[in-house]
Amino acid sequence: MKLDYISNINEHGDNVVRLYDFNMLQAEKFRNLVQQVIITNGANLELTTIDFIEARNCSLTLRIASEDFGITSTNKKNFFCDLTHAGYTQMLSLLHPFCKRETNGYQWLYDVDSSTDLLFSPAGTW
């Protein structure tokens, strides 16, 4: 699984942090980590510390917040995804299909009005 940041993906200046190049097993491992670390333990999850994730040009930390803010960054290198407990619970359901079979589909992992979205895509496309 790879993690990277792409700026200005459209004419609106939107950006994307994406998790891509993974198989069903890695999708399931990732989903289990979100469940255990964030939902169950209420702790932050720093994706660059996970052995099966290769960070290419950024870092991403998933954190519980009082409101769904989505991804933010001050330097376009270190990113933070701030979602509520309910937001991460919704993310788990969005990850579920990738854990059941190999697919070339993709999923945006939250629906928040922010300039940077979080993409989960085995092929890296959307």
Secondary structure, DSSP 8 states (H G I E B T S, - for coil): -EEEEE---STT--EEEEEES--HHHHHHHHHHIIIIIIIT---EEGGGSTT-EESS-EEEEEE-SS--EEEESSSSEEEEEE-HHHHHHHHHHHHHHHHS--S--EES-----SEEEEEETTS--
